[in-house]
């Protein structure tokens, strides 16, 4: 589920509804293997009851079922405020246009045919869940002096999964904007106090609000005004009287275009990040090639750190950051002269100070790359100690970032169990004893405990 936005460490919950026990069980097995938590029922009535009592992120329902079919179940879920925001995916044995249209009319988010389910299931579910999560976080502000329009728009948009706020004229809308930032504004043209054209001008002239998409709601006779407003920055209009479906489609489309842009931007950043990591990894390899003793150290520290972080319940994204930070923790040694870094004997105070600069040098190398900002704390603070005697800042206890405390344990273990110019290699038992001994004063006790669970 790499493409799925993280819901903390919780697995997304899916309610499966199918009267065939064979399909129900096969689907459940498949979804559990994909990492979802699944509850299965064999009947629409039972599904409605479970869906109102428990939290679900998605419902997947068969269409042809006795007593209540999938269309009716979907319609009922969409009519209940407790369940209306849960996206519904319909699973059908045939994909006639009529069935698909009925499904979407009932409020389904996607349609999968049983023959394609195996290949399509994962991708479609990820898309639907990501979109639902995205929409659930979107706030639409509806501005209209008609209570009826406000009530219809509020109900329809909320049913589609949006958060909705309302204001009865432009002036109230401005008051609202000072406190919250909507993702979309739907605005009537004629209103007392401040009309739609005035509100649109105020928003476009403001550096803070000009990027919020603004959609005008107006009657057909006002084409001239609509054209002028589109020229002045409104991004669309919807003709009154409209039905709720048109409104929802318009809102989803505008926000989904925005969603696609965000996704593209994320992909671009991911690619940039991957390329960047590849170049920096080459740097680390070059660094380790200077010193036969530390060859492979970064990889070993990365493996140990990730094992500990997994033990401590990190999410997939946090684990990725952990691995990168651990691989690059000694990057700054690139800025330490050979005669100091590779000196076999005891270091003088001045030489030791030079070595002690490596966390700061590492953070300075990574600093200009925005996509690597999250790994800097692990690099910069991996030589801090719980009691405050570490460097570069002498941070104490919980003030040391967790990633740095984890790297410190892995780094200590790998350093003492490897052969170095200044020390002979220590055996595993002895090394574990040393780690226990310095737990609390030097190393984080929680991290040491996680380490012991991984290593023994
Ligand atoms: Fe280091």
Boltz pocket constraint, residues with backbone or C-beta under 6 A from the ligand:
constraints:
  - pocket:
      binder: B
      contacts: [[A, 329], [A, 330], [A, 358], [A, 382], [A, 383]]
      max_distance: 6.0
